[in-house]
Amino acid sequence: MSDHSNSRSVKVISHQLEVQHQAGEPLLLSLENAQINIQYHCREGYCGACRTRLIKGNVEYTTAPLAFIDDDEILPCCCEPATDIEISIE
């Protein structure tokens, strides 16, 4: 039986895909590895270019974001899923 405690499911509703995220890396990297086109610039939470809508679940920030985000938004460049999540990329 495999241990999935280090893996989270990321459903990308806007792309009708499900991606597996491995703990210890930013969500942005998992999206890029799955060939999902997402805007980004700084990779540090400063610019907000990767702003993404969080539909379901929770994330934890590895670096506190400095860019403005609404309550239903996340910055994939500096967060990891804390639970299985659903997101929508505009």
N, C-alpha and C positions, 0 to 999 in steps of 0.2 A: 504494500500500500504506500503510495507516495505522499509526501508531506507538502501541502499547499499553503502552509502558514506564511511563507515568504512570497507568495504570489497572490495578486489581486486581479479580479476581473474588471476590465474597463470597457463598458459598452459605449461606443461612439454612435449615438442615435443618428446624427446628421450624415454619417457615412454607412450606416447599417452594418457595422463591424463590431467584433468583440476582440479585444487585445488583452494579453496577459502581461501584467506589470510585475517585475521582480523588485523586491525591496532593495533599498540602498541606491537607487538612481532616480533622477527627476522624471516625472510623468512625461515631460516633453520628449525624452529619449525613447521611451516605449512607443510613443505615437510616431516618431520619426522612423523607428525600426520597423513599424508596421506600414510604412509608406503612406502615412496620412499627412497631407499637406496642411501645415499650420504655420501661421505667421509668428515670427519671433525676431528679436534683435539682440537684447542684452544677455539673456540666459541667467539673469541675477535678480529679477523681480523689480527692476527699476522702471522699465519703459511701458509695460502693460500691453505690448503688442500681441502677446500670446493669450490674452484674456479669453476665457472659455466659460460657457455656462455649465454649472453643476446642477444636474437634474435630481440626482439621488446619490446618497452616500456622504462620506466625510473624507477630507484630506488633512494632512499635517504638513506644515511648511518647514522646510529645512533651513530656509532663510526668510526672515520676515519681509513680506512684499512692501515696497515703497510706493509702487504704482497704485492709483485708486482702483478699487474693484467694488462692485455692488455685492450685496449679501448672497446673491445666487451665482457669483462668478468666482473663478479660481485662476491662478497663474501656473500653468503646467511646468514652467521653467524652474520653479523653486518649490514644488510640492510633490508629495507622494500620496497615493491613496491609503487611507487608514482602514477603509472597508472596501468592498466591491463598490464601484461607482458607475453612474451613467452621466455622460457629458454630451454637449452639443457644440460643435465647432462651426462658427459662422463663416 
